[in-house]
Amino acid sequence: MYSNILVPLDGSDASTCGLQEAIKIAKQQGSKLRLLHIVKEPVLDYGYESGLRKADVIDSLCQNGKNILNTAEVEARQAGLAPECVMFESINGPAADVILDQAKQWPASLIVMGTHARHGFLRIGSDTAQVLADTPVPVIFVRGSVAPLKPAEHRLLNYAS
C-alpha cells in the first residue's frame, strides 16, 4: 500500500519515534524509506561584534544534520532496511515547504513524522500544521514522550514609555 515512506527527522525524541513507526510500516509492507533532514539557517546577526561567522554556523548545522541522518540510517539498517538519506538547506521558507516538495518529487506515498510542539493548531507546531493542511499523501504523526503540560505562567513586566 505504501511503497515510498518519507521520514523528516530533526533529532528530537518525537522524530525518533516517527522513525521507529516508519521502520515498522516499511518492514511490514516492503516499503522504501527516505530519511530527510532540513538545515534551517537561524536568523542571527553575523556582524563583526557577534563573533559568529555565517559559514561556521551553517557548517555546524550541516554536521549536526549528517549525524542525525547517520544515526537514523544505522537504526533502519539494523532493522533490515536500506534507507535513502537526503539533507536540504532551507534559508527563508518553513521546513514544511521542503517536506511537501519532497513528498511530491520523490514521490512519497506516506509521510511519517514526529510532532512535539505544544502550541498552534491542535497543539502541533506550525510546520506540522502546514504539512497536515497541504499534504498530497497520507500522513502519520507520531508524538514523542512528552512531559505533562504545566499550568500557564504569567509574569508582570515593567514597561516605561
N, C-alpha and C positions, 0 to 999 in steps of 0.2 A: 504494500500500500504506500509506504513512504520510502522511495528509492534514494533520495538525497536529503540528508538532515543537516541543517545549518545550525551551528552552536556558537553564539557570541560569548566570549569569555573576557572578564575584566579582572580576574584574580580573586574575586570575592567568594565568600562561602556560598552565596546564592548561585553564582555562576558555576562553581564546582558541583553543587547539587544538580544543576541543569545538565552539566556534562555527564554525570552519572546516570541520569534519566535517559539522555540521548544514547548512551552506550547500551543500556538495556534494550531500548527500542531497536537500535541498529542491529544488535545481535539477534533479536527475535525475527526481524524482517529482512536481514541481509542487506541493510542499507549502507550507503556511503556516508561518511561524516566529513564535513568541512568545518574545521575549527577556526574561528575568526577572532582576531584581536584588533581593536581600533585604538590607535595612538591619538589622543586628543591634546593638542597644544594648549597649555594653560595660558590664560591671559595674565601676563606678568610685565612689569616694567624691566626691560632688559638694558636700561641705561647704565652708564659707567658707574654710577653711585651704588647700584644694587649688588654688584659683584657677581651677577649672573651673565652667562653667555648663552644666547638662544641655542646655538649648536650643541652646547653641553647638556642643556635641559632636554632637547629633543633626543640626543643620543642616549641619555639615561632612560627616558621613557621608552625608547625603542628596545633597549636591552631588557628592561622590565617586561615588555610585551613578548619578547623572544623567550624569556624564562617562563612566563605564563603558558605560552603555546607548547614549549618543550615538556613541561610538567603534564599538561593535558594530553599531549601526544603519547607520552610514556604510559599514562593510565589507559588510554584507548588501545594501545598496542598490547598491553598486558591482558586485555580482555579479548584479544584475537582480532582486532580491527586494524585497518591501515588508513588512518585519517589523513586528509589533506589539510595543511595549516597555511593560513594566509593572514597577513597583517597589513592594515591600511592606515594612513595618516589622514586625519580629518582636522583641518585648521579652523574653518568657520562654522560648518554645519553640525547639527546634532549627530550623535552616534547612530541614531535610528535611521538617518538617511543612508548611511553605509550599509547597515543591516538589510534594509529594504531593497537597496540596489543589488546587493549580493544575492538576495533571495530570488530576484528576477533574472539576473545574469547567469547564475551558476547552472541551472535553475534548481532551487530548493523545492522539495515537496512538503517540508515541515521545518519550522524553526523551533528550537528548544532553547529557552534562555531563563536565567535566574532573574528574580525580581527581589529587591530588598529595600526599596525606598519606602518611607513612611509618610509621604505627603502626595499631594496631587490627586488625580483622578483615581478613584477606587483604592487609594493608599498605595499606588505604584508610582514609580518615577516617570518623568516626562518622556524619556526615550522609550520606556516600556509602553506607555500610553500611546505614543505615536506609532510604534510597531503594531500594537493592537488595532489602532484605527485604520491604518493604511496597508496592512499586510495582504499580499496576493495569495498566501497559502495559510494552512492551519498553523497555529502557534500553541505551544505548551509552555506555560510559565511555571517555574519551579521556585518555590520560596525556600530560602536557606534557613538555618536555625536562627531564630530571631529572639532577642531578649524581650521580655514583656514591655509594653509601652508604659512610659512614665507619665504621670499627670503633667499637664502643661505648666511650665514655669513662666511667671511674668515678673518683669523687673522694671521698676520706675527709673527712667534715665533723666538726669537733669538736663534741661535744654534751656540755654540762654540765647536769646536772639540778639 
